[in-house]
Every structure is written in structure tokens, then in C-alpha cells.
Amino acid sequence: MSDEPNIIPLLSRALIRIRSTPPRVIASPPTQPRRAAVSLIIRVVPSPSYPPPNPVPPPPQSLTAFFEQEWVNAPGARPEILFLRRDRPGSDGGATPLTPAPGTSASAAGEAHVAFPGGRMEEGDEGGLYTAMRQTWAETALDLAEPHYVAIGQLDDREITTSLGKRLLMILSPYVFLQVTPAVPGIAPVEDPVEGTTVYWVPLASLLPSRDLVGKEKKGKRRRGKRESVGMVAASPGPRWSTVKVDAASRLAPRNSRILKEMVRGLVGSMQFPAIVLDIPSAYSYADEKGTQALEGGRKEELKLWGLSLGMTLDLLAFMVPPSRPSDQRPPSPTSHWLPFHSDEVASVELVSKLAPSLTSVVPRFGYPDVNFWIWVFGKRYREVIRGWEASVRSGGTNDRRINWPGTALSTFYAAIRKALIVVIVVRAIAILLGVAGFAWWVFW
């Protein structure tokens, strides 16, 4: 029997809930009509000890029929999700808003950032779903219109903003797809048609938090005609957390003002975003031929999932957790409402380990402790929004579906950042003036 945790029941639960849950759709304002869409593609790799039937049967007609197949439920079957790495972010017009801009990461050496296939909606697109499918074909050569794939549904829309949330760039719509035919590991479907793009399949179990639990059924024992559910087993060792360091000046200062950038860099420092280091592709989870050759050639890079892509991944994983019962409610831990004021990574890990709202994936921590402190001081409203969002998640998302939790939380957090930066800059300016005045008094008096 495989040592891999059996997360097929959780995946089935998630996809059925996504299909039956209406997403929060954000309408584009007249001043900014631009929209984008991405594809979250999931497949199931059969167990090596239980190959799929030969010849392969036709695609099932429903999600229930897919998850009832023997090869899907066999021990060792592994669900995976597709990520891609763009070697030259921004070389494709559709990738620009969805990939970190060159030069924004202060620790780019030795790491590579992954994302989902997707891009901007173009004139003539029939909708966000069409945009996601068109961009996926252009970047990965996967034709999601084929019967091998099924469109499951849409996750909540997200707002892409700049300048600390003051200006809306576009609305992003994530769509979930499932490959309903067996995936053969180690064979790339088609050579990637886009130069500079590498495709990776990553096990979903490696992204599940270590605290998450997977139900296990005991065969042979039945109660009233149903299998008896026994015990709970740990899902996985949990994801490996890291950070992505971003130059604050690239986000806060005007692009063409070098003097202002240096001032912001000196006053504010850098920002650190939570990130997950992805597993290196193996026999189950592989890169395409190009990516495999790069790995075998000694190219040592950490694949990091962060920002909007991490947030959408956690949105997907949140559907895999059943709603908690009232008797299961426990007081939140001291780190359950994470803010950059915490100096270590335990806070973000503990919050995400409960599959709480995925806002923490896009909330930075600043390099200077006093900046983080003032954000915490002005972050009372943000913490109240997070508590409401967590309550909605614990209830299975059945309440407050009309509330745009990500947008509300981000706007309140950005407001706290703006106030904190003003206080920090004023305090440091006063300190500099007092220092200069004291030095002058010491010299001339």
C-alpha cells in the first residue's frame, strides 16, 4: 500500500462544492473594464500498482461517475494540480498582470515563481471561461475543450490593484477544470508551444497543511448498511513555507523617480510575502521535457508559489474542508489573525494550516519592525473583517456569500498600511531633523 495520504474523498467534496456554490462575481467599473481569467487544472495519476483499464474507457458523464471508478479510488492514486513558470514574465501580453514583474523580487537568484495559465480577456472573447481556455491552449497546449477535461466551476473573483490598493488594474476570474481520463506520469502531453514557459504538475497532498485530516473508511464493518468511518489520519507532512522578498520602492514609489525610490527604500525597506516551496517534479509530478532537462542540467532553483496564485490555491483547498460543527468551535489561537507585526513565520503557517481565508498569501510583512507595529496599531478594522471571514469559512461559506471578503479585507489592510507609512515617515523625518539640529548644536555651541 502506498504511503501517500488518500485525499480523493476531499477532492471529490471540493469539486462538488465548487460546482454547486455560486461564485462571488465582481462587476468591472466603467472606469476600468479590463478583466483576466486563469485555469486551475487538476488531474488524477493512477497508482503504479493499479493501472487504469486498457483500453481506456470513455470519459464519465458526471463527477460522481468519475469518483466511483476503481482506478481513481485505488490506494496510491495521486491528485495533482498544474502550475507553470514563465521564464520571461511580461514577454506575453496576457501574462503581464498575473506574473511578478522583472526586478521586483529582491531575492530572485536561486528561485523561480510559478503561476496558473491564463491572461487578459480580449475583444471577441465570449466570457471569462473562454479566456481561460484560450490562454491555457496558448501557454500549455492543453485543449480544455476536449472531452478529456470538464469545467467544474468558478472560484470567487479577485481584484488586482496597485499603489497599495488605490487603483484597480483589473478583475481576475479563476476557473477550475478536471481531467477525467487517466494521466500517465512522466509524459508531457505536447511540446510547449510558448518559448520560455515550463509546465509542472504538483501533488495536491504536498500543499495540504499538516494539521488537515483525511477521513478513512474501514472496509468490512458496516452499520445500518453504511461503511463505518473510523479514525483520522494525518494528510501529509505539510507544505514547506518560505518568503518572497520584494523591494518596497518598486511598489510604492513612481517608476521614473530614482530619488524617491531611494528615499522609500531607506525609509521603508523591503516587503516579505509568504510563499510555498513546491516539490521538485518526480515520476508522479513532472515538468515538461524542457523543464526536466533544466533540472537534470544542474539548474538549482526553488519553485515558489506566492501572491495571487497562492491565494487562489488556498481558495481551492478551502473547499476540501467540511464545515465545522458548533461543538467543534475552539477559541482562536493568538496567531489566528495574522498581521505583519509578528516577526516569525509561525503566524502565517498556523493560519494557513487551518485553511482559513487566503488573504494572508498576499499580505506582506515589512523589513522594519516599527512599520509592522504601526500596521498592527491601525489594523483593528482589518482584524474584524478577518474574524467575519473566518466565521463564514467555518460555516461552510453558506453565510454572507454576497460579501466580497477579499476586497473588503484588502481595502482595510491597505488603509492600515497607508496610515502606518505616513506615521513612520513623519517620525523618521522628525528624528532626522532633531539629529541634525543636535549635531549642529554640538559643533557650533
N, C-alpha and C positions, 0 to 999 in steps of 0.2 A: 504493500500500500504506500502511496506517495505521502511524503511529509508535508506537502502543500496543504494549507487550510482549504476546506471546501466552502467557497464563497458563492457558489452557484445559487443557493436559495436567496442570498442577499441581493445578488444581481437581478434575479427574477423579480424580487419585490421592488427593486428600484425602477426597473424599466416599466413595470405595470403601473406603478405610482406616477411616473413621468407621463405616461400615455393618458392617464385619467385625470391629471391635475392641470388645470388651465394655467399657463404661464402669466407672469406679470408683464404686460406689453406696454412699453413706454412710447408714446407718440412723439414724433420728431417735431420740434417747434418750427414755426415758419422761418425763423432766422437761421436755423441750422438743420437742413433736411437730410444731411448725409447719414447713411446707415451702413452697417457692415454685418457679416454673418460668418460663423465658423462651424466646423463639423467635429463632433466628439464621436469617434468611430470605435466600436467595441467588437471584439471577436472572441470566440472560444477555441482554444487549441486542444485537440483531443489528447487523452492520456497516451503515452508511449505504449503502455501495456494493454490499452483498449482502443485500437484503431477504429475509425468510422467504417460503416459498411461499404463494401465495394461491389457494384458501382454505387456512387453517392446518390442517395435518394433525392427527389426534387425538393426545393425549398418548402418548409412547412407554411401552412396558411395562416397561422396565428402565433402569438408569443407563447401561449400556453402549450401549443403543439411543439414548439421548438424546445422548451424546457422539459418536456416529457420524453425527449429522445434519450436513449440509453447512453450514447457516446457523450452527451452533454453532462449527464449525471454520474458518469463513471469516475471513480477516485483518480485524482491526478489531472482532471481536465482543468485548464487554466484560462480564465478570462483575461484579456489584455486590452489596452487602450492605445490608440495611435497618437504619437507626437511627431513633430518634425522640427528640424533645425535648419534655419536659413543662414547659410554661411555669410551672405551679404545682405543683412537686413536693409530694406528700403530699395533694393535693386528692382523689385517688382512693386509696381504702384499699389497693388492691392494689399501688400504685406506691411506697408509703412506704419499704419496706426496700430498694428497688432503685434509688433516686434520691437524690442528696445532699440532705440536709435544708436548708431555707432558713436562711441565716445562717451556715452552717459554712464557706463559702468566703470568704477574706479578699480575694479579687480578683474578685468576682462581676461588677463593672462591666465591660462590653465583652466578656464571654464567656458562652457557654451550654454546658451539659453534655448529652451525648446518652447514650442507653442502648438496650437492646433491649426490645421489647414483652414484657410478662409481669407476673406478680403472684403473690399468695399463693394457695395451694391452699385451696379452700373445701370445706365439708362437702357431700358428694354428688359431688365430682369423682372420676372413675374412676381417675385417676392423674396423674402429672406431665405426660405428653403432652397429656392432655385439658385440664389447667390452662393450659398454654402456648397451645393453640389457642383456648381460650375467651377468654383475656386479649388475644390478638392481635386477635381479632374485635372486642372491646370497644374497643380503643385505635386500631386502624388500619382497620377494616372489611375486612380481608383474611380470607377464609374458607379456612383451611388444610385444611379437609375436602374441598374441591372437587378434581376430578381434575387441575386445573392445578398442584397442589402435591403434592410427595412428601415424606414424613417420612424423612429419611436415617438418623438415629440420634441418640444422646445423647452429649454430652461428659461429662467427669468432674464429679461433684457437687462443690459448693463450700460451705464453711461461712461463714455470715455471723455475725460476732461483734461485740461491743462491749467497751468498757473494756479495751483492749489484749489482747483475746483471752481474757479471764477469763470471759466469759458468752456462751453460744451463743444467737443470736437465732433462726436457722432454717437449714435446708438448702436450697440453691439448685441446681436441675437445669436445665442448658441443653440445648435440643433444636435440631437443625439441619434446615431444610427447603429444598427446591429447587423453584423454579418451572420446570416442564418445558415450558411454552409460550413463544413469543417475547414479550419485553417491549417495548412500544412506548414509547420515551423521550418525556418531556415531557407525558405524560398521566397524571394521578393516577387510580387505579382507581375510587375512590369518595370523596366528600367525607368528611373525617374526622368521625366522629360524636361525638368527645370534644372539648369546648371546651378550648383551651389545649394541644393536642398537635399537633406538626408532624412529618411523616414526611420522611426524607431517604434517598435511595439513593446510596451512596458506592462508587466503583470499588475493587475489591479490590486492583488493582495499586498504587493510591496508598498502601496500608497495608503492602505488602511491603517489606522492608528493601532498601536499595540494594545490599548485598552479595549478596543472594539471586540465584541464577542460574536461568535457564529453559532447558531443552534445546530445541534447534531441529533439525528434520529437514530434510535436503536431498532434494528431490524429484529423481527421475531416476536416482539412484545406489542400487543395491541390492547387498546381499551376502547370499548364500545365501537369497534370496527375501525379505529384510527390508530395510526402509529403513535407510540408514546414518545414524547420529547424528553430527552434526558440530558442533563448537564449542559455546560457551555465550555467551549474550548477557545483558547487564545487564537486570534485570527492570523497574526504574523508578528515578527519582531518589531514592526512599525517602521515608518519612513525615517530616513536619515536626514536630519534637519541641518540647514546651513543658512547663510545670508548672502545677499547680493548687495554690494556697496555701490551707491550711486552718488555722483558729485552733485551736491545740492545746488551749486551755481548753475548747472545745466538745466535745472527745473525752475529756479526762482528768478534768475537774472535774465535780462534781454540777451538775445543771441549775439548781437553785434557790438555789445558794450563790454570790452575786455576789462576795463577798470572796475565796473560794477560787479563783474564775475569774481574778480579777485577779492573785492570787499566782502561779497556774500560768502565766498569760500572761507575767508578768515573769520567772519563773524558767526557763521552757522555750521561750517564743517561739512560732513557728508551724511547721507541717509543710508540706513541699512534696512532692507526688505527681507522678511522670512522667505526661505526657499527650501525645496526638497531636492536632494541629490538623487537622481534616478539611477537604478541599477544598470550596469553595463549590459548590453544585449548578450543573450546566451542562446542556447539551442532552442529555447522556447520563445524568447523575446529578442528579436533580431533587428539589425539595421539592414538597409538595402545593401547591395553589393558595394556601392561606393563607400558607405559608412563602415562596413566591415573591413574593407581594405585599409581605411584610415586608422582603425583601431589596431589592426594587425601590424601596421607600419610603425607603431610606437608613438602614435599621437595621443598623449595622455591629457585628456580633458574631462572635467566633471560636467555632466549634463544636469542643469539646474532648471527646475520648474518654479516659476515665481510670478508675481503680479497678477494680471487679469487671467492668465491661463491657469494659475494655481487656484484662483478664486472660483473659476468655472469648474475645475476638477473637484473641488470641495463641495460645490453645489450638487454635482452628480453623486458624490459619495454620501451626502446627507440624506439622499433618498433611500440609501441602503439600511438605514437605522430605523427600526419600528418606533412609533410614538410611545413615549414612556407613560406608564400608568401613574395616577396621582400618588399611589403608595410608594412609587419609586423616586419621588421628588426629594432631592437632597439639597442642603444649603450649598450655594456656590462656593468654590474654593477662593482663596484670596487672589488668585491669578486668573479667575474665570472671566474677568472683564479687562482684557489686556490693553495696556497703553504703553507707548514707548518709554514711559518713566522707568519701567523695570530694566535693570542693567544686564540681565542674563536672558537666555533663550528659553528658559523653563516655562515662562508665562505663555508664550505663543504655542509651545509644544503642548502644554496641558489643555489650552483652549481648543486647539485643533484636534487633539486626541479625543475629544468628545463630539467631534463633528458638529461643532457649534457654527454660528454664522461665519461665512468665509471672508468677512471683511478684513480679518487680520492678515490675509495674504497680500493686501495692497496697502496696508497701513505701515508706514516706515517708523523706524526709531532713529533718532539723530545721534551724531557722534559726540556732541557735547551734552553732559548730564543736565546742565541748567536749562537747555532748550526742552528736554524731555520733561523736566519738572514743571515748567510753566505750561506745557501742553496738558499735563495731568491736572493742574490747577484749573485751567479753563475747560476741561473736558467733562464736566458734570453732565451736561445735556447729552453728550455722546454716550456716556455710560448708561444713561437712562434708555436711550434708543437701543443699545445692545441688549439690555435686560429684556426689553419688549420683544426684540427679535429672537432671543434665546427661548422665551416663553412660547413664541409661535412655532419654533422648530421642535420643541419638546412635545407640543400638542399635535405634531404631525403636519404642521402647516395649514391646518383646517381653519384657523382663525386669522383675521387680519390679512387675508390674501390680497385685498385691494391696496394695502400699504406698500409703498416702494421702500422696503427696508434698506437695501444697499444705498440707494440715492440719499435717503434721509440720514443714514449713519455717516456716509462720506461727507455730506454737506456740513454736518455738525462737527465732524473731526477736522475738516479743513478750516472751519471757523476758529476752532481752538488753536490750530497751528498758526493762523494769521495773527491772532492776538498774542500768542506766545512769542512769535518772531519780533513783533513790534516792541514788546517789553524787553526782550533780550537785546535788541539793537539799541534801544534808548538807554538801558542800564550800562551797556558796554561803552556807549559814546560818552555818557557822564563819567564813567570810570577813567576813560582815556583823557578827558578834559581835566579831571581832577589830578590825574597823574602828571600831565604836562604842567599844570599850574603848580603842583608841589615841587616838581623838578626845577622849574624856573625860580620859585621862591628860594629853594635851597642853593641855587647857583648864584643868584644876584643879591640875596639878603644874607 
